[in-house]
Amino acid sequence: MRNVTSGLGLFGIRNKMTLKSALQDVKDTTLSAVSGLLGKLAYMASLRHKQGSYQHWGMENVYGPEASERALKTVHADILKGVLRTSLQLLEEDLQVSCLSGGLDAATYIKQLRGQFEDLLPEGRQDSPAAQHLSSVLLALSRLEKNPAGATRLTS
């Protein structure tokens, strides 16, 4: 990251602008406004189109379509890895945070996630090990939300 200082020195006006990579911008700016890991995964899925490409007007406008696409795909894959590496107990807590920002109850939110399953996967491949793992995680979260009293809680 580098700083560029520009402006009119004669008038004492200076603008300091930080130049970031597209990847850093998505991580630091775009995703900072999205609550929860599952919320971030859902947000990234919302940027995917049926052809598997990503579209984010602001990113494309600043960095161009190719750099924007690479950054969004990379971040999407990183978020998916994060979800798959997180315990169900923590994902259940994250679900509460993620669904509140969308104004939905947890059961409805997880149902919507399951409904957009293909878009949750950066590669869109439903036959991959990551897809099978994510499917299991979403199913487990769904069942935990339907029957919270029947769930056995682990304590550490």
N, C-alpha and C positions, 0 to 999 in steps of 0.2 A: 504494500500500500504506500502511495506517495502523496505528499501534500503539494498542492499547486496554489500559489498565492497570486491573485490577479487583482486589478482594480486601478483606480486613479490615484496615484501617490500624491499628485498635486493638490487634491482636495481632501486628503487624509482618509479616503475611503478604501478599504481593503476587504476583499472577499476571500475567505479561506475555504477551499473545496478539497475534499478527500476523494481520491480516485480509488475505487475498489474493483475487484474482479467481480464478474457476474455471480460466481459461486459465493463469494463472501457477502455480496449484497443480498442474495436470497436468504442466507443464514442469519445475517445481522439485522436486516430490515424487514423483509417480507414476512418471514416466519415468526419474528418477535411479536407480531400482532395476533398470532394464533395461539390459543390456549390448548395445552395438553399434547401429548405425543400422538394420540389417536386423532385429535383435532388437526394436527399438522399433516398426518397421513391422509385424512379426508380432504383437506385443502389441496394437497398435491394431486390427489385423484381428480379433483374438480378442474384442474388445469389441463388434464389429458383429454384428447379428442379420440374419436373412434379409430382413427388411423394410428393411434399410439403416440402422436406428436403432442407437444405441450404448447400452450398459448398463454402468454402473459404480456399484455400490451405494453406496460411500463418497462419490463425487462427488455423486450424486443426493441423498444424505442431507444433505450439507452445503450444496449450492448449488441444489438443486431440479433436476427433470428437464430443463427447457428450457436453463438455463445450462450444465448438465453436457453436454448434447447438443451445443450450440454449441461449447463448449471442446474436446471430444473430436474433433469433426469438423474443426475448425480445425487442431488439432495433428496429426491424421492426414494432412491435406493438406500441411502443412509438412514432415512427415517424408518423405512420398512425393516431394516436390520435392527434398528433400535427397538422397535415394537417386538420383534421376534426374540430379542435377547432379554426382554423385561419379564419379570415374574408375573403370573396371573394376579397375584395380590396387588402388586403395584399398578398393573393395567386396570384393575377394577377401580382403584382410586383415581387413576388418570381418566377413566371413562366418566366419572362424576364431574371432573373439571372440564373435560372436552364437551360434554353434552350441555352444560350450563351456558356456555358461550353461544351455542346454537339455539338456546331456548327450548330444548327438548328434554324429555325424561330419558333416562339411560336406556330403557328397553327400546324406545323408538329410535334413539340414536344408533344403537348397535344393529337394529333391523335395517336402517338406512345404509350403514356401512356394508352389511352383508349383501344388500341390493346392488351396490356398486362395486362388487368384489373385483371384477376384472380391471377396473380403473385403479384399484388400490395397489396393483402390481405394476411396478415400473416397466417390466418387460411384457406385461399382459398375458403371460403364459400360465394358464391354469393347471398345467401338468407338472410344474416345477416343484421341487421340494419346498421352496419358500411359500408357494401357493398353498400347498397342503398344510404346512405349519400355520400359516395365517388363517386358513379356513378353520383349523382346530381351535385356534386362539379365539376367534370370533364366536364360534359355537360355544365354547366354554364360558365366555363372557355373557353370551345370551342366556345360557342356562342359569348362570349365577344370578342374573338380574330377574329371571322368572321365578326363581326359588331361593332367595337369599337365606331363608331360615334353614334350608336343607343343606346348605354349603358348609363344609368343614373348614374352619379357619385354622391356618397354621400360625403358630406363634414362634418367634425366634428368640 
